[in-house]
């Protein structure tokens, strides 16, 4: 489960292509749909053994959108994209750690208990 500051207070889809999350500590994060799709780490997008990317971002449509969102327990979101992709789980912890705002990028906001690279999506395996 996400800690209070990692738990979203609200999630909103802003047209044409931005996800807004307001966090429990009043911080706001804006993620472009393309950023989220490119950062997916499911087994279809990243090799499970080598961790090398399998997704070529140049193959994504210019008008990529999120067509559906499902909550994944109390810890994340499963985003369904207009290109048919829907297997990545975006944990709240990883979304917060990878906030692309200048303040968070400068601080390199990360989970001090984790050695994981900054990426907002994981495959469903091992997620907590």
Buried (B, 14 or more C-beta within 10 A) or exposed (E): EBEEEBBBEEBEEEEEBBBBBBBBEEBEBEBBBBBBBBBBBBBBBBEEEEEEBEBEEEEBEEEBBBEEBEEBEEBBBBBBBBBEBBBBBBBBBBBBBBBBBEEBEEEEBBBEEEEEEBBBBBBEEEBE
